[in-house]
Amino acid sequence: MVRNGLTHSGTPAFRCRGCDRRFVEAPRKGPVPDATKDLIRRLLAERMGVRAIARVTGVSRSWVQGFVNALYRDDTPHHPGPLQESPAGS
């Protein structure tokens, strides 16, 4: 682990020499709790927007958008099936 400059807020950043991952020593926020994730799922069911959900829950908008994308990617698989030839091409 080596020191790797500062973040945009002035916090010292570090880099792992093994995996090249960049991180801060003591992050201010931790992982989002399961209760908040359940609340976000309920708010999505009520058709609230991503910005509104971020304001209500206090989670960053980019995190909410990534969570929503993962939900839809995992819960709604898309299998288009084999391609069908169009009759106009014949």
N, CA, C and O atoms as CSV, one atom per row, in Angstrom:
chain,resi,resn,atom,element,x,y,z
A,1,MET,N,N,0.852,-1.156,0.000
A,1,MET,CA,C,0.000,0.000,0.000
A,1,MET,C,C,0.907,1.231,0.000
A,1,MET,O,O,1.841,1.331,0.796
A,2,VAL,N,N,0.617,2.157,-0.901
A,2,VAL,CA,C,1.388,3.396,-0.984
A,2,VAL,C,C,0.433,4.584,-1.034
A,2,VAL,O,O,-0.713,4.473,-1.472
A,3,ARG,N,N,0.934,5.701,-0.580
A,3,ARG,CA,C,0.140,6.923,-0.632
A,3,ARG,C,C,0.023,7.372,-2.086
A,3,ARG,O,O,0.986,7.307,-2.850
A,4,ASN,N,N,-1.192,7.835,-2.460
A,4,ASN,CA,C,-1.451,8.154,-3.863
A,4,ASN,C,C,-2.198,9.481,-3.985
A,4,ASN,O,O,-3.282,9.527,-4.567
A,5,GLY,N,N,-1.639,10.544,-3.451
A,5,GLY,CA,C,-2.221,11.872,-3.610
A,5,GLY,C,C,-3.413,12.122,-2.710
A,5,GLY,O,O,-3.564,11.493,-1.663
A,6,LEU,N,N,-4.260,13.053,-3.135
A,6,LEU,CA,C,-5.431,13.458,-2.371
A,6,LEU,C,C,-6.688,13.275,-3.203
A,6,LEU,O,O,-6.642,13.298,-4.433
A,7,THR,N,N,-7.820,13.091,-2.516
A,7,THR,CA,C,-9.105,13.052,-3.206
A,7,THR,C,C,-9.548,14.484,-3.478
A,7,THR,O,O,-8.864,15.431,-3.091
A,8,HIS,N,N,-10.697,14.645,-4.148
A,8,HIS,CA,C,-11.185,15.984,-4.462
A,8,HIS,C,C,-11.508,16.795,-3.209
A,8,HIS,O,O,-11.549,18.025,-3.259
A,9,SER,N,N,-11.738,16.107,-2.077
A,9,SER,CA,C,-12.057,16.819,-0.835
A,9,SER,C,C,-10.834,17.025,0.053
A,9,SER,O,O,-10.957,17.564,1.153
A,10,GLY,N,N,-9.663,16.607,-0.404
A,10,GLY,CA,C,-8.441,16.819,0.348
A,10,GLY,C,C,-8.037,15.679,1.268
A,10,GLY,O,O,-7.052,15.800,1.997
A,11,THR,N,N,-8.775,14.577,1.251
A,11,THR,CA,C,-8.457,13.412,2.080
A,11,THR,C,C,-7.325,12.623,1.435
A,11,THR,O,O,-7.345,12.431,0.219
A,12,PRO,N,N,-6.345,12.161,2.193
A,12,PRO,CA,C,-5.270,11.368,1.604
A,12,PRO,C,C,-5.801,10.067,0.990
A,12,PRO,O,O,-6.621,9.373,1.591
A,13,ALA,N,N,-5.325,9.757,-0.197
A,13,ALA,CA,C,-5.730,8.536,-0.886
A,13,ALA,C,C,-4.555,7.558,-0.905
A,13,ALA,O,O,-3.392,7.959,-0.878
A,14,PHE,N,N,-4.880,6.292,-0.951
A,14,PHE,CA,C,-3.872,5.234,-0.987
A,14,PHE,C,C,-4.145,4.313,-2.162
A,14,PHE,O,O,-5.263,4.259,-2.674
A,15,ARG,N,N,-3.114,3.585,-2.586
A,15,ARG,CA,C,-3.243,2.647,-3.700
A,15,ARG,C,C,-2.576,1.339,-3.319
A,15,ARG,O,O,-1.466,1.328,-2.785
A,16,CYS,N,N,-3.254,0.242,-3.595
A,16,CYS,CA,C,-2.701,-1.084,-3.334
A,16,CYS,C,C,-1.786,-1.457,-4.498
A,16,CYS,O,O,-2.198,-1.381,-5.656
A,17,ARG,N,N,-0.564,-1.853,-4.208
A,17,ARG,CA,C,0.367,-2.229,-5.277
A,17,ARG,C,C,-0.002,-3.560,-5.915
A,17,ARG,O,O,0.350,-3.817,-7.067
A,18,GLY,N,N,-0.713,-4.412,-5.170
A,18,GLY,CA,C,-1.085,-5.725,-5.694
A,18,GLY,C,C,-2.208,-5.664,-6.721
A,18,GLY,O,O,-2.107,-6.247,-7.800
A,19,CYS,N,N,-3.291,-4.948,-6.372
A,19,CYS,CA,C,-4.472,-4.937,-7.259
A,19,CYS,C,C,-4.725,-3.576,-7.894
A,19,CYS,O,O,-5.651,-3.441,-8.694
A,20,ASP,N,N,-3.924,-2.561,-7.560
A,20,ASP,CA,C,-4.034,-1.217,-8.128
A,20,ASP,C,C,-5.323,-0.499,-7.716
A,20,ASP,O,O,-5.732,0.456,-8.376
A,21,ARG,N,N,-5.962,-0.945,-6.643
A,21,ARG,CA,C,-7.189,-0.322,-6.166
A,21,ARG,C,C,-6.851,0.953,-5.402
A,21,ARG,O,O,-5.899,0.981,-4.622
A,22,ARG,N,N,-7.635,2.010,-5.629
A,22,ARG,CA,C,-7.440,3.291,-4.961
A,22,ARG,C,C,-8.525,3.450,-3.905
A,22,ARG,O,O,-9.693,3.172,-4.176
A,23,PHE,N,N,-8.153,3.896,-2.692
A,23,PHE,CA,C,-9.109,3.999,-1.601
A,23,PHE,C,C,-8.638,5.018,-0.581
A,23,PHE,O,O,-7.497,5.478,-0.632
A,24,VAL,N,N,-9.531,5.375,0.357
A,24,VAL,CA,C,-9.177,6.249,1.472
A,24,VAL,C,C,-9.098,5.395,2.729
A,24,VAL,O,O,-9.741,4.349,2.822
A,25,GLU,N,N,-8.312,5.842,3.683
A,25,GLU,CA,C,-8.064,5.046,4.885
A,25,GLU,C,C,-9.306,4.916,5.760
A,25,GLU,O,O,-9.628,3.819,6.216
A,26,ALA,N,N,-10.002,6.020,5.998
A,26,ALA,CA,C,-11.184,5.998,6.865
A,26,ALA,C,C,-12.346,6.663,6.126
A,26,ALA,O,O,-12.542,7.870,6.265
A,27,PRO,N,N,-13.126,5.904,5.340
A,27,PRO,CA,C,-14.231,6.513,4.599
A,27,PRO,C,C,-15.291,7.075,5.541
A,27,PRO,O,O,-15.520,6.535,6.623
A,28,ARG,N,N,-15.936,8.166,5.122
A,28,ARG,CA,C,-16.953,8.804,5.957
A,28,ARG,C,C,-18.249,8.015,5.978
A,28,ARG,O,O,-18.947,7.987,6.991
A,29,LYS,N,N,-18.570,7.377,4.873
A,29,LYS,CA,C,-19.814,6.622,4.786
A,29,LYS,C,C,-19.503,5.155,4.557
A,29,LYS,O,O,-18.510,4.809,3.916
A,30,GLY,N,N,-20.352,4.305,5.081
A,30,GLY,CA,C,-20.190,2.874,4.899
A,30,GLY,C,C,-21.183,2.347,3.883
A,30,GLY,O,O,-21.788,3.120,3.139
A,31,PRO,N,N,-21.352,1.035,3.848
A,31,PRO,CA,C,-22.320,0.460,2.911
A,31,PRO,C,C,-23.752,0.855,3.271
A,31,PRO,O,O,-24.051,1.154,4.427
A,32,VAL,N,N,-24.621,0.851,2.283
A,32,VAL,CA,C,-26.020,1.214,2.495
A,32,VAL,C,C,-26.721,0.049,3.209
A,32,VAL,O,O,-26.620,-1.094,2.762
A,33,PRO,N,N,-27.428,0.326,4.312
A,33,PRO,CA,C,-28.091,-0.755,5.058
A,33,PRO,C,C,-29.232,-1.392,4.268
A,33,PRO,O,O,-29.792,-0.781,3.357
A,34,ASP,N,N,-29.565,-2.626,4.633
A,34,ASP,CA,C,-30.635,-3.359,3.948
A,34,ASP,C,C,-31.989,-2.670,4.121
A,34,ASP,O,O,-32.826,-2.715,3.220
A,35,ALA,N,N,-32.207,-2.035,5.271
A,35,ALA,CA,C,-33.476,-1.332,5.492
A,35,ALA,C,C,-33.644,-0.199,4.478
A,35,ALA,O,O,-34.747,0.029,3.980
A,36,THR,N,N,-32.560,0.507,4.173
A,36,THR,CA,C,-32.628,1.590,3.185
A,36,THR,C,C,-32.859,1.027,1.794
A,36,THR,O,O,-33.596,1.616,1.003
A,37,LYS,N,N,-32.240,-0.105,1.482
A,37,LYS,CA,C,-32.460,-0.737,0.178
A,37,LYS,C,C,-33.919,-1.165,0.025
A,37,LYS,O,O,-34.498,-1.019,-1.051
A,38,ASP,N,N,-34.515,-1.693,1.099
A,38,ASP,CA,C,-35.933,-2.070,1.052
A,38,ASP,C,C,-36.816,-0.849,0.851
A,38,ASP,O,O,-37.790,-0.903,0.100
A,39,LEU,N,N,-36.482,0.259,1.519
A,39,LEU,CA,C,-37.230,1.496,1.331
A,39,LEU,C,C,-37.129,1.974,-0.109
A,39,LEU,O,O,-38.123,2.423,-0.680
A,40,ILE,N,N,-35.954,1.885,-0.700
A,40,ILE,CA,C,-35.771,2.307,-2.091
A,40,ILE,C,C,-36.617,1.440,-3.014
A,40,ILE,O,O,-37.211,1.951,-3.963
A,41,ARG,N,N,-36.681,0.144,-2.752
A,41,ARG,CA,C,-37.526,-0.750,-3.570
A,41,ARG,C,C,-38.998,-0.339,-3.461
A,41,ARG,O,O,-39.710,-0.329,-4.465
A,42,ARG,N,N,-39.463,0.002,-2.246
A,42,ARG,CA,C,-40.864,0.423,-2.057
A,42,ARG,C,C,-41.133,1.748,-2.769
A,42,ARG,O,O,-42.190,1.928,-3.372
A,43,LEU,N,N,-40.184,2.667,-2.698
A,43,LEU,CA,C,-40.364,3.954,-3.370
A,43,LEU,C,C,-40.367,3.782,-4.889
A,43,LEU,O,O,-41.082,4.498,-5.590
A,44,LEU,N,N,-39.584,2.851,-5.393
A,44,LEU,CA,C,-39.616,2.570,-6.831
A,44,LEU,C,C,-40.970,2.009,-7.237
A,44,LEU,O,O,-41.490,2.334,-8.304
A,45,ALA,N,N,-41.542,1.160,-6.377
A,45,ALA,CA,C,-42.863,0.605,-6.664
A,45,ALA,C,C,-43.931,1.700,-6.685
A,45,ALA,O,O,-44.938,1.569,-7.380
A,46,GLU,N,N,-43.714,2.781,-5.925
A,46,GLU,CA,C,-44.624,3.922,-5.922
A,46,GLU,C,C,-44.328,4.885,-7.070
A,46,GLU,O,O,-44.949,5.943,-7.172
A,47,ARG,N,N,-43.387,4.522,-7.924
A,47,ARG,CA,C,-43.015,5.276,-9.124
A,47,ARG,C,C,-42.405,6.642,-8.803
A,47,ARG,O,O,-42.640,7.619,-9.514
A,48,MET,N,N,-41.621,6.698,-7.725
A,48,MET,CA,C,-40.880,7.927,-7.415
A,48,MET,C,C,-39.649,7.998,-8.308
A,48,MET,O,O,-39.106,6.966,-8.702
A,49,GLY,N,N,-39.213,9.189,-8.622
A,49,GLY,CA,C,-38.036,9.381,-9.445
A,49,GLY,C,C,-36.754,9.128,-8.664
A,49,GLY,O,O,-36.755,9.119,-7.433
A,50,VAL,N,N,-35.665,8.923,-9.391
A,50,VAL,CA,C,-34.373,8.629,-8.771
A,50,VAL,C,C,-33.908,9.807,-7.919
A,50,VAL,O,O,-33.399,9.604,-6.817
A,51,ARG,N,N,-34.072,11.016,-8.405
A,51,ARG,CA,C,-33.655,12.189,-7.635
A,51,ARG,C,C,-34.455,12.321,-6.341
A,51,ARG,O,O,-33.899,12.650,-5.293
A,52,ALA,N,N,-35.754,12.064,-6.417
A,52,ALA,CA,C,-36.594,12.151,-5.222
A,52,ALA,C,C,-36.201,11.071,-4.212
A,52,ALA,O,O,-36.152,11.331,-3.010
A,53,ILE,N,N,-35.925,9.874,-4.697
A,53,ILE,CA,C,-35.508,8.787,-3.801
A,53,ILE,C,C,-34.197,9.147,-3.124
A,53,ILE,O,O,-34.032,8.902,-1.929
A,54,ALA,N,N,-33.263,9.724,-3.866
A,54,ALA,CA,C,-31.980,10.128,-3.289
A,54,ALA,C,C,-32.182,11.185,-2.208
A,54,ALA,O,O,-31.525,11.136,-1.168
A,55,ARG,N,N,-33.084,12.142,-2.441
A,55,ARG,CA,C,-33.347,13.174,-1.437
A,55,ARG,C,C,-33.985,12.573,-0.190
A,55,ARG,O,O,-33.598,12.920,0.926
A,56,VAL,N,N,-34.953,11.679,-0.361
A,56,VAL,CA,C,-35.682,11.105,0.775
A,56,VAL,C,C,-34.782,10.214,1.624
A,56,VAL,O,O,-34.831,10.273,2.853
A,57,THR,N,N,-33.964,9.392,0.979
A,57,THR,CA,C,-33.159,8.406,1.714
A,57,THR,C,C,-31.808,8.942,2.156
A,57,THR,O,O,-31.188,8.367,3.051
A,58,GLY,N,N,-31.332,10.032,1.553
A,58,GLY,CA,C,-30.027,10.571,1.917
A,58,GLY,C,C,-28.869,9.823,1.287
A,58,GLY,O,O,-27.726,9.964,1.719
A,59,VAL,N,N,-29.159,9.025,0.264
A,59,VAL,CA,C,-28.136,8.275,-0.461
A,59,VAL,C,C,-27.829,9.039,-1.744
A,59,VAL,O,O,-28.703,9.727,-2.271
A,60,SER,N,N,-26.611,8.933,-2.253
A,60,SER,CA,C,-26.253,9.685,-3.452
A,60,SER,C,C,-27.070,9.220,-4.655
A,60,SER,O,O,-27.464,8.058,-4.762
A,61,ARG,N,N,-27.306,10.162,-5.543
A,61,ARG,CA,C,-28.111,9.873,-6.731
A,61,ARG,C,C,-27.431,8.831,-7.614
A,61,ARG,O,O,-28.100,7.969,-8.184
A,62,SER,N,N,-26.107,8.907,-7.728
A,62,SER,CA,C,-25.409,7.933,-8.567
A,62,SER,C,C,-25.510,6.528,-7.974
A,62,SER,O,O,-25.602,5.552,-8.720
A,63,TRP,N,N,-25.494,6.409,-6.631
A,63,TRP,CA,C,-25.641,5.092,-6.018
A,63,TRP,C,C,-27.045,4.551,-6.275
A,63,TRP,O,O,-27.209,3.377,-6.607
A,64,VAL,N,N,-28.064,5.411,-6.121
A,64,VAL,CA,C,-29.447,4.979,-6.362
A,64,VAL,C,C,-29.602,4.522,-7.805
A,64,VAL,O,O,-30.238,3.499,-8.061
A,65,GLN,N,N,-29.032,5.264,-8.757
A,65,GLN,CA,C,-29.156,4.884,-10.165
A,65,GLN,C,C,-28.484,3.547,-10.435
A,65,GLN,O,O,-29.030,2.724,-11.170
A,66,GLY,N,N,-27.314,3.313,-9.860
A,66,GLY,CA,C,-26.647,2.023,-10.024
A,66,GLY,C,C,-27.443,0.893,-9.409
A,66,GLY,O,O,-27.498,-0.202,-9.969
A,67,PHE,N,N,-28.066,1.142,-8.257
A,67,PHE,CA,C,-28.893,0.135,-7.589
A,67,PHE,C,C,-30.116,-0.200,-8.434
A,67,PHE,O,O,-30.473,-1.370,-8.575
A,68,VAL,N,N,-30.759,0.820,-8.996
A,68,VAL,CA,C,-31.933,0.606,-9.850
A,68,VAL,C,C,-31.533,-0.171,-11.100
A,68,VAL,O,O,-32.235,-1.097,-11.506
A,69,ASN,N,N,-30.418,0.197,-11.708
A,69,ASN,CA,C,-29.964,-0.519,-12.902
A,69,ASN,C,C,-29.709,-1.989,-12.596
A,69,ASN,O,O,-30.075,-2.862,-13.383
A,70,ALA,N,N,-29.081,-2.267,-11.453
A,70,ALA,CA,C,-28.812,-3.658,-11.068
A,70,ALA,C,C,-30.113,-4.406,-10.801
A,70,ALA,O,O,-30.239,-5.576,-11.161
A,71,LEU,N,N,-31.082,-3.743,-10.174
A,71,LEU,CA,C,-32.379,-4.385,-9.919
A,71,LEU,C,C,-33.041,-4.800,-11.220
A,71,LEU,O,O,-33.482,-5.941,-11.356
A,72,TYR,N,N,-33.113,-3.889,-12.173
A,72,TYR,CA,C,-33.777,-4.193,-13.436
A,72,TYR,C,C,-32.993,-5.197,-14.266
A,72,TYR,O,O,-33.584,-6.013,-14.973
A,73,ARG,N,N,-31.677,-5.146,-14.189
A,73,ARG,CA,C,-30.858,-6.103,-14.929
A,73,ARG,C,C,-31.047,-7.518,-14.376
A,73,ARG,O,O,-31.132,-8.481,-15.137
A,74,ASP,N,N,-31.112,-7.636,-13.040
A,74,ASP,CA,C,-31.224,-8.952,-12.414
A,74,ASP,C,C,-32.644,-9.484,-12.391
A,74,ASP,O,O,-32.849,-10.689,-12.541
A,75,ASP,N,N,-33.640,-8.609,-12.205
A,75,ASP,CA,C,-35.022,-9.055,-12.037
A,75,ASP,C,C,-35.807,-9.148,-13.340
A,75,ASP,O,O,-36.859,-9.786,-13.372
A,76,THR,N,N,-35.328,-8.536,-14.403
A,76,THR,CA,C,-36.072,-8.583,-15.661
A,76,THR,C,C,-35.139,-9.049,-16.783
A,76,THR,O,O,-34.707,-8.246,-17.610
A,77,PRO,N,N,-34.833,-10.338,-16.808
A,77,PRO,CA,C,-33.955,-10.830,-17.881
A,77,PRO,C,C,-34.651,-10.721,-19.233
A,77,PRO,O,O,-35.865,-10.890,-19.339
A,78,HIS,N,N,-33.884,-10.445,-20.230
A,78,HIS,CA,C,-34.424,-10.283,-21.577
A,78,HIS,C,C,-33.870,-11.395,-22.465
A,78,HIS,O,O,-32.663,-11.486,-22.687
A,79,HIS,N,N,-34.753,-12.220,-22.959
A,79,HIS,CA,C,-34.366,-13.292,-23.878
A,79,HIS,C,C,-35.146,-13.092,-25.170
A,79,HIS,O,O,-36.304,-13.501,-25.253
A,80,PRO,N,N,-34.547,-12.480,-26.169
A,80,PRO,CA,C,-35.299,-12.170,-27.386
A,80,PRO,C,C,-35.613,-13.391,-28.245
A,80,PRO,O,O,-36.497,-13.327,-29.100
A,81,GLY,N,N,-34.915,-14.493,-28.037
A,81,GLY,CA,C,-35.163,-15.673,-28.858
A,81,GLY,C,C,-34.434,-15.570,-30.180
A,81,GLY,O,O,-33.677,-14.627,-30.409
A,82,PRO,N,N,-34.663,-16.543,-31.053
A,82,PRO,CA,C,-33.962,-16.529,-32.349
A,82,PRO,C,C,-34.480,-15.410,-33.250
A,82,PRO,O,O,-35.636,-14.997,-33.159
A,83,LEU,N,N,-33.601,-14.937,-34.111
A,83,LEU,CA,C,-33.991,-13.903,-35.076
A,83,LEU,C,C,-34.972,-14.491,-36.087
A,83,LEU,O,O,-34.821,-15.630,-36.529
A,84,GLN,N,N,-35.976,-13.697,-36.442
A,84,GLN,CA,C,-36.947,-14.138,-37.433
A,84,GLN,C,C,-36.767,-13.315,-38.691
A,84,GLN,O,O,-36.547,-12.105,-38.635
A,85,GLU,N,N,-36.862,-13.970,-39.799
A,85,GLU,CA,C,-36.689,-13.268,-41.069
A,85,GLU,C,C,-37.950,-12.476,-41.366
A,85,GLU,O,O,-39.064,-12.937,-41.120
A,86,SER,N,N,-37.758,-11.276,-41.900
A,86,SER,CA,C,-38.915,-10.459,-42.240
A,86,SER,C,C,-39.440,-10.885,-43.606
A,86,SER,O,O,-38.654,-11.218,-44.492
A,87,PRO,N,N,-40.762,-10.879,-43.786
A,87,PRO,CA,C,-41.324,-11.276,-45.069
A,87,PRO,C,C,-41.009,-10.276,-46.178
A,87,PRO,O,O,-41.055,-10.634,-47.355
A,88,ALA,N,N,-40.690,-9.028,-45.827
A,88,ALA,CA,C,-40.398,-8.015,-46.844
A,88,ALA,C,C,-39.049,-8.268,-47.517
A,88,ALA,O,O,-38.829,-7.821,-48.643
A,89,GLY,N,N,-38.140,-8.984,-46.838
A,89,GLY,CA,C,-36.815,-9.235,-47.392
A,89,GLY,C,C,-36.810,-10.318,-48.461
A,89,GLY,O,O,-35.795,-10.490,-49.135
A,90,SER,N,N,-37.879,-11.039,-48.639
A,90,SER,CA,C,-37.901,-12.139,-49.604
A,90,SER,C,C,-38.194,-11.703,-51.005
A,90,SER,O,O,-38.241,-12.533,-51.913
